[in-house]
């Protein structure tokens, strides 16, 4: 068991718990690799019918690790961003529930939006800040959940969306008191796990095909390949990292 990612099983339910709480479960290379591997293992386990991904502390995930990303921008390190976990979530064949226990920003918000169901704590907060950083984050996923007009407003403004608004616009399936959020996600997972595992996989594939987002994902990836090397993105990301460092979070 790792000190940044834990995997649990209860009956036919698998749980991936991000435990890098001191960094708001921000994804560095290590967390990206461990969460990706954990999801792949649960997907391959025939005894697991459904999985939950959640965080610890006051965050689901704050997205990419800013220190690692800035170091890569300055040529002092390397960062693959969150490519591993994005791929692992996108290819996960079974129902996947995001148990959003707090802050859910940037790449963390994208991971949650890629899951099949989102159960949120009443203190959860979502933000898709790509435009503020000179990137596209969530443009291919949000329209599927909340419609194009609402998606554009959130993406263009990069503003924070709190739990009740997230429920109202359809970004999450349920909002519950913080102390109950994990158990609520588990109750839903147990209901799902009682059904035919083959039918669950088939149903997910059919629904995903009916709401295909591949074209949008390809466009988002293509734009970001260019945007990530732009001076504006580098300047905006450095400035954001400095603001975070000054706050001490």
N, C-alpha and C positions, 0 to 999 in steps of 0.2 A: 504494500500500500504506500503510495507516494504522499509527500507532505503538501503537494499542490493539487492533487486529483485523487478522489476516492471512488471506488466502484462497489456498489452494494447490490444484493439480490434479495428479493422477498417473493417467494413463490415464483410466478411467471413475470414479475416486474423487475427490471433492471434500473439502477439509479447511478448517474454520473454526477458527482458532487465536486465542484471546483472549490478548492480550499486555499486559494491565494488571497485570503481576505484582507491582508495588510496592504495589498495593491488593488483592492476592489475587483479581484479576480480578473485583472487585465491579462490579456494573452501575450506572453512572451513565447519564444520558440519552444521552451520546455512544456508550457501548459498547452500550447497548440498541439504538440506531438502527443501528449498524454491523453487529452480529451479525444483526439482523433482515434488513437489506438483503443481507448475504452469503448467508444461507440462501435468501432469495427468488431470488437470482441462480442459485444452484446448482440449486434446484428447477426453474427455467425452462430450464436448460441441457440440451438433449437428450443431450449427450455425457456427462453425469454420471448414473451409475446409483445411486450410494450416497454418503453423506456422513458425515464424522466431525466432531464438535465437541469441542474439548479446550482446556485452559488451558496457561499457562506458569508457571514458578516452582514454588512448593510448593502451588498451588491449582488446582483446576478452576474453581471460583468460590465466593466467600464469600456470594453473594447480592446483595441490593440495597446500593447505596452508602449507608452510614449517615449520613455527613455531609450528603449531598444530601437524604436523607429527613427528617432532623431540621430542616434549613433550611426545608423545605416545611411541616413541622408548625408551625414558629415564624413562618410567613408571610414568610420572608426569601428564598424561592426557590420553585421548583416541581419536582415530581417525578412522573413517570408510573409510577414503580416499574419493573417489568419487563414491562409489558403487551405491549410490542412483541415481545420475544423469546418470551414465552409463546405469542403468536399465531402467530409464525413457525414455532415447533417444532410446534405443534398442527396447522398446515395443511400441513406439509412432506409431500409425497406419497410420497417415496422412502424407502428404509431409512435411518435416521439412528442412528449409533453414538455414544454418549458415551464418550470416552476419559478416564476420571477419574484424573487424575494427582496428586491430593492432596486438600486440603480441599474439601469439597463440602457447603456449608451453605445453609440457607434457600432462597432462590430458585434458587441454584445446584443444590441437591439436587432441587428440583422440575423444573428443566430436564432434569437427568440422568434422572429418573424418567419424564419424558414421551418420552424417546428410545426407540427400538425395542430396542436392545441396549446394555448397559453393560459395558465392560471396565475394571477397576479396578487401579490400582497397589496393591502390598501396604502402602503407607503412606496409602492413601486413608481418609478419615473422613467420614461422613455425619451430618447433623443437620437435623431438621425443627423449628425452634424457634418456630413460630408461636404456640403456646400461651403460651410465655414472654414473647412480645411483645404478646399480646392480639390475635392474628390466627389465621386458619386457613391453614396452608401444607402442601399435600400430601394433604389429606383426600380429594380426588377421585381421586388417582393411586395412592397407596400400596396401597389394598385390592386393586387389580387385580394388583399385583406380588407381594404377600406375604400377602394375605388380611386380612380385617377385624380379627381379634383382634390379630395382630402389628402391624398398622397403627395401631390405637388405642393400643397400648402405647407405640410410638415417638412418636406425636403427643401423647399426654397427658403423657409424661415429658419430651419435648424433649431426650432424652439423645443422646450421641454413639454412633454405630455404626461400629466399625472394620471394615476390609476383610474379614477372615475371617468375622465374624458376618454381614456383608452378603451374602457368598456363601452362607452356610449357610441364611439365611432367604429367599433368592431375590431380594434387592434388586439384585444384579449377576449377570452371566452368567459372569464369569471374574475371577480375581485372579492377577496375575503380578508378578514382581519389578519394581520401579520402572523400572529401566533398559530393560525390555522392553515396557512398557505400550503405547507408541505403535506399535511395530512389530507387536505382537500385534493391536491394533485394525486396523492396515493389512492384515495377513494375512487377517483376517476380512472386511474390506471388499473385498479383491481376489476372494475366493471368491464373495461376493455379486454383485460387479460382472460376473462372468463369465456370469451368468444373464440371461434375457430381461428387459429393463427394463420392458416392459409387464406381464409376469407379476409382477414385483416390486411394482409399484404396485398391481396388482389384489390380490395376496396380502395386502399391508399393509392395504388397505381392508377386505377380508373379515375379517381377524383383528381389526381395530379395531372393526368393527361387532359382532363376536361378543363383544367385551369392552367394550361401550359405557360411557363414563364421562361422557357429556354432562350427565346429570341432576346428578351429583355436582359437576361443574365449575360449573354454573349456581348450585347451592346455595352452593358455596364463594365464588363471586364476589359473590353477594347478601349473604351474611354479612359479607364483608370490606368491602363498601361502607359498612356501618354501623360496623363495628369500627374502621376506619381513622380515623374522626373522633371516636372515644371518648376521653375524658380518660385512661382506664386505658392504652390503647394508647400514647398520646403519652408518658405518664410512663414506662412500661416501655421504650419504644424509646429515649427520652433516656438512661435509666439504662444500658441496654446499650451505647449509643454512648459514654458516658463511660467505661465499663469498657474498651472497646476502645481508646479514646484513651489511657488510662493505661498499657495494655500496649504502646502504640506500634505496634500492628499494624492 
